[in-house]
Amino acid sequence: MLKYEDLKHVLQGVGDENIERFRGKTVVLLGSSGFLGNWFCDLFASFNERYLNDSCTLICIDRVRGEPRRSAVMWEHDISATMADLPFSQVDFIINCAGIASPEKYLQLPVETMDVSYTGTRNVLELARLFDVESILLFSSSEVYGTPDPQAIPTPESFIGRIPTRSNRSCYDIGKQVLETLAYIYHEKHSSPVITVRPFNMYGPYMGLNDNRVLANFMKSYISGDTLKVYGDGRQTRTFCYAGDGLIYMLLLLLNGRPGELYNVGNPNPEISMETLVQKFFDAFGEPYNYEVIEYPDTYPADEPERRCPSIDKVKRATGYVPRIGLTEGLRRMYDYCLETEHATVV
């Protein structure tokens, strides 16, 4: 369970009036056992406990049955299979964060990664049509931009990315482009109330230490007392958004975003190289630097984008929110969580 400080942060960011809109509603959460899915589970449990008197029903669906939550129904199901035989009686909101996002996992499961982006998304959009839902939130990725032109940093939603179709990252990157195209088609053809987000490097509690993304790798090595590894030349840059800030954006977009639109979700400050990131990581804990720069291992795709930094002007206009958890504070919260819970080892 998230700590009180994280729950309070998101509850205040979303606001009482918006939370009230979930009263008496049924929310279907796909990918509920993953990193962001666990955040959503905890938040809706808190909504019910603090505001809604358990009147909001959360249906959690994942290929792996997750931890039981109060006021939640847990179903083990692969959304790439049909969803027509699931016993829904009411669906008002859909949050689809199902996907294979760990580089190590999608290198092992490229076909399944594509399946969940195309077949899984199509099944979700058909379910939404069947129940005439109020809003659908789909998760794309900042990977769709590839390496943007220098003049497109920070990168706006209007930038058209360039992604190779024949790469060991393509199953994930192209899959997210397919998801976005399906969202566009269903909105244009069926007026589906679908909102698509492009998250930029979320991190924090519930990120599994075996996830194989950079901060999970750093945290796992740091906790184990091992030398931290920086892949490539260390000059590739990223920005990092604490999951609590990202969830505020996502919930506000689910409720108030414009159907048919795409939104970057992230924190543009600071844009930081991986070698500088590892130094900031040690600075956050007052430790001497203990890292090395190495070649990409076989378990990590080497052809990653050189830069990634979002423009968040559009999402700020839509929500009125500005990220509040800086990198140092976010790393400390993630570290505290990893030390205290067994979930830190779950991908």
C-alpha positions in Angstrom: 0.0 0.0 0.0 1.2 3.5 -0.8 2.4 5.7 2.1 0.1 8.4 3.4 2.3 11.1 1.9 1.8 9.7 -1.6 -1.9 9.1 -1.2 -2.4 12.6 0.2 -0.4 14.2 -2.6 -2.6 12.6 -5.3 -5.9 13.1 -3.4 -5.1 16.8 -3.1 -4.0 17.1 -6.7 -7.1 15.4 -8.1 -9.5 17.3 -5.8 -12.7 16.5 -4.0 -15.0 17.5 -6.8 -13.3 15.3 -9.3 -13.2 12.3 -7.0 -16.9 12.7 -6.4 -17.5 12.0 -10.1 -16.6 8.3 -9.4 -19.5 7.9 -6.9 -21.7 5.0 -7.9 -19.5 4.3 -11.0 -17.7 1.2 -12.2 -14.1 1.6 -13.3 -12.4 -1.2 -15.3 -8.6 -1.1 -14.8 -6.5 -3.2 -17.3 -2.9 -4.0 -16.2 -3.8 -3.7 -12.6 -0.8 -5.7 -11.3 1.8 -3.6 -13.0 3.7 -0.5 -11.8 1.1 2.2 -12.5 -1.8 -0.3 -12.1 -0.9 -0.8 -8.5 -1.0 3.0 -8.0 -4.5 3.2 -9.4 -5.6 0.3 -7.2 -4.4 2.0 -4.1 -5.9 5.4 -5.1 -9.3 4.0 -5.8 -9.3 2.1 -2.5 -8.5 5.5 -0.9 -11.2 7.3 -2.9 -13.8 4.7 -1.6 -12.6 4.8 2.0 -12.2 8.6 2.4 -14.9 10.0 0.0 -17.2 7.6 -1.7 -18.4 5.2 1.0 -17.3 2.2 -1.1 -19.8 3.2 -3.8 -17.2 3.0 -6.7 -16.6 -0.5 -8.0 -13.1 -1.1 -9.3 -12.7 -4.1 -11.6 -9.0 -5.0 -11.8 -7.9 -7.2 -14.8 -4.4 -8.6 -15.4 -2.8 -11.7 -16.8 -1.5 -12.2 -13.2 -4.0 -12.0 -10.3 -3.0 -9.1 -8.1 -3.2 -8.5 -4.4 -6.8 -8.2 -3.3 -8.0 -4.6 -2.6 -10.9 -3.3 -0.7 -13.9 -2.5 -2.9 -12.1 -4.1 -5.9 -13.0 -7.1 -8.0 -9.9 -9.0 -9.2 -10.0 -11.0 -12.5 -7.2 -12.9 -14.1 -7.5 -12.5 -17.8 -5.4 -11.7 -20.9 -7.0 -8.7 -22.8 -5.4 -10.1 -26.0 -8.0 -12.8 -25.8 -11.7 -12.0 -26.2 -13.4 -9.9 -23.5 -16.9 -10.6 -24.6 -17.3 -13.5 -22.2 -16.4 -11.5 -19.1 -19.4 -10.9 -16.8 -19.6 -7.2 -16.9 -22.9 -5.6 -15.8 -21.8 -2.0 -15.9 -18.8 -0.1 -17.1 -18.4 3.7 -16.8 -14.7 4.4 -17.1 -11.8 2.4 -18.5 -8.1 2.8 -17.7 -5.9 0.6 -20.0 -2.4 0.6 -18.7 -1.9 -3.1 -19.7 1.3 -3.7 -21.7 4.8 -5.2 -21.6 7.0 -2.2 -20.9 10.1 -3.8 -19.4 12.9 -4.0 -22.1 14.0 -7.4 -20.9 10.4 -8.7 -21.1 9.5 -7.3 -24.6 12.8 -8.6 -26.0 11.7 -12.1 -24.8 8.0 -11.6 -25.9 7.9 -9.5 -29.0 4.8 -11.1 -30.5 2.9 -10.9 -27.2 4.0 -7.2 -26.9 2.5 -6.4 -30.3 -0.7 -8.5 -29.4 -1.5 -6.5 -26.3 -1.1 -3.2 -28.2 -3.3 -4.1 -31.1 -5.7 -7.0 -30.2 -5.8 -6.0 -26.6 -6.5 -2.3 -27.3 -9.2 -3.2 -29.9 -10.9 -5.5 -27.4 -10.9 -2.7 -24.9 -12.3 -0.2 -27.4 -15.1 -2.6 -28.3 -16.0 -3.1 -24.7 -16.2 0.6 -24.3 -18.6 0.8 -27.3 -20.8 -1.9 -25.8 -21.3 -0.1 -22.5 -21.2 3.5 -23.9 -18.6 4.5 -21.3 -18.0 8.0 -20.2 -14.2 8.0 -20.8 -11.4 5.7 -21.8 -7.7 6.3 -20.9 -5.2 4.6 -23.1 -1.4 4.4 -22.4 0.9 5.0 -25.3 4.6 5.9 -24.7 7.2 8.7 -25.3 9.0 6.0 -27.4 6.7 7.0 -30.3 8.9 10.1 -30.8 12.1 8.2 -31.5 15.0 10.6 -31.2 13.4 14.1 -31.8 15.0 16.8 -33.8 17.0 19.2 -31.6 14.5 22.0 -32.3 11.7 19.7 -31.1 13.1 19.5 -27.5 11.0 19.8 -25.4 8.9 17.6 -27.6 5.3 18.7 -28.3 2.5 16.2 -29.2 2.5 17.6 -32.7 6.0 16.2 -33.5 5.9 13.2 -35.8 8.5 10.7 -34.6 10.7 8.4 -36.6 10.8 4.8 -35.4 12.5 1.8 -37.2 10.2 -1.1 -38.0 13.1 -3.6 -37.9 14.6 -3.2 -34.5 14.6 -5.2 -31.2 12.6 -2.2 -29.8 10.1 -2.1 -32.6 7.6 -4.5 -31.1 7.0 -2.0 -28.2 7.5 1.3 -30.1 5.4 0.3 -33.2 2.9 -1.4 -31.0 2.3 2.0 -29.2 1.8 3.7 -32.6 -0.8 1.1 -33.5 -2.6 1.7 -30.2 -2.7 5.5 -31.0 -4.0 4.8 -34.5 -6.8 2.5 -33.1 -7.7 5.3 -30.7 -7.9 7.8 -33.6 -10.1 5.4 -35.7 -12.5 4.6 -32.9 -12.9 8.3 -32.0 -13.5 9.3 -35.7 -15.7 6.4 -36.6 -17.6 5.7 -33.4 -17.1 8.9 -31.4 -15.4 6.8 -28.7 -14.5 9.1 -25.7 -10.9 7.9 -25.8 -7.9 10.0 -24.4 -4.4 8.8 -25.0 -1.4 9.6 -22.8 2.3 9.4 -23.7 4.1 8.9 -20.4 7.7 10.0 -20.1 9.8 7.8 -17.7 7.6 7.4 -14.7 9.2 6.0 -11.5 8.5 5.5 -7.9 6.9 3.0 -5.5 5.6 -0.2 -7.1 8.3 -0.1 -9.8 9.7 -3.7 -9.7 13.5 -3.9 -9.1 13.6 -6.5 -11.8 11.9 -4.1 -14.3 15.2 -3.4 -16.1 14.5 0.2 -16.7 17.2 2.6 -15.6 16.0 3.7 -12.1 14.9 0.2 -11.2 18.4 -1.0 -12.2 20.1 1.7 -10.2 17.9 1.1 -7.1 18.4 -2.7 -7.2 22.2 -2.3 -7.5 22.3 0.4 -4.7 20.2 -1.7 -2.3 22.4 -4.7 -3.0 25.6 -2.8 -2.6 26.7 -3.4 -6.2 28.4 -1.1 -8.6 25.7 0.8 -10.6 25.9 0.3 -14.4 25.4 3.0 -17.0 24.7 1.6 -20.5 26.2 2.9 -23.7 28.2 6.1 -23.5 26.1 7.6 -20.7 25.3 10.7 -22.8 21.8 9.8 -23.7 19.3 12.1 -21.9 16.0 11.6 -20.2 13.6 13.4 -17.9 11.8 11.6 -15.0 8.4 12.1 -13.6 7.4 10.8 -10.1 4.4 8.5 -10.4 2.3 10.5 -8.0 2.5 13.6 -10.3 1.8 11.4 -13.3 -1.2 9.8 -11.7 -2.7 13.2 -11.0 -2.4 14.1 -14.6 -3.9 10.8 -15.8 -6.9 10.9 -13.5 -7.7 14.5 -14.4 -7.4 13.6 -18.1 -9.7 10.6 -17.6 -12.3 13.0 -16.2 -11.7 16.2 -18.0 -9.5 15.5 -21.0 -10.7 16.2 -24.6 -11.8 13.0 -26.3 -9.7 12.0 -29.3 -6.6 14.0 -28.0 -3.1 12.9 -27.2 -1.3 14.3 -24.1 2.3 14.1 -23.0 2.6 13.2 -19.3 5.9 13.8 -17.6 8.2 16.3 -15.9 10.5 18.2 -18.3 12.9 19.3 -15.6 15.7 18.4 -15.5 16.6 16.8 -18.8 19.6 14.9 -17.7 22.3 12.5 -19.1 22.5 9.0 -17.8 26.0 9.6 -16.4 24.8 12.7 -14.6 21.7 10.9 -13.4 23.8 8.3 -11.6 25.7 11.0 -9.9 22.4 12.7 -8.8 21.3 9.3 -7.6 24.2 9.0 -5.2 23.9 12.7 -4.2 20.3 12.0 -3.1 21.5 9.6 -0.5 24.8 11.3 0.4 26.9 8.5 -0.9 30.2 8.5 -2.8 29.9 7.7 -6.5 30.2 3.9 -7.3 29.4 3.3 -11.0 30.8 2.3 -14.3 29.9 3.0 -17.9 29.5 -0.3 -19.9 28.4 -1.6 -23.3 24.7 -2.5 -23.6 24.0 -6.0 -22.3 22.1 -8.5 -24.3 19.1 -8.1 -22.1 18.6 -4.4 -23.0 17.9 -3.0 -26.5 20.9 -0.8 -27.6 19.2 1.4 -30.2 17.5 3.7 -27.7 16.6 7.3 -28.4 19.4 9.8 -27.7 17.1 12.4 -26.1 13.7 12.4 -24.5 12.1 15.5 -22.9 8.4 16.4 -23.0 6.6 19.6 -23.6 3.8 19.5 -21.0 2.1 22.8 -22.0 -1.0 20.9 -23.4 -1.6 18.8 -20.3 -1.0 21.7 -18.0 -3.7 23.7 -19.9 -6.1 20.7 -19.7 -5.6 20.1 -15.9 -4.1 23.2 -14.4 -1.5 21.0 -12.6 2.3 21.4 -12.4 4.6 18.5 -11.2 5.6 19.0 -7.6 7.9 16.1 -6.7 11.5 16.7 -7.7 14.0 14.0 -8.6 15.8 13.9 -5.3 12.6 13.7 -3.2 11.1 11.1 -5.6 14.2 8.9 -5.4 14.1 9.0 -1.6 10.4 8.0 -1.6 11.1 5.1 -4.0 14.0 3.9 -1.9 12.0 4.0 1.3 9.2 2.0 -0.4 11.7 -0.6 -1.8 13.2 -1.2 1.7 9.8 -1.7 3.3 7.8 -3.8 1.0 8.1 -7.2 -0.8 6.5 -5.6 -3.9 9.8 -4.1 -4.8 10.9 -7.4 -6.3 7.7 -7.8 -8.4 7.9 -6.7 -12.1 
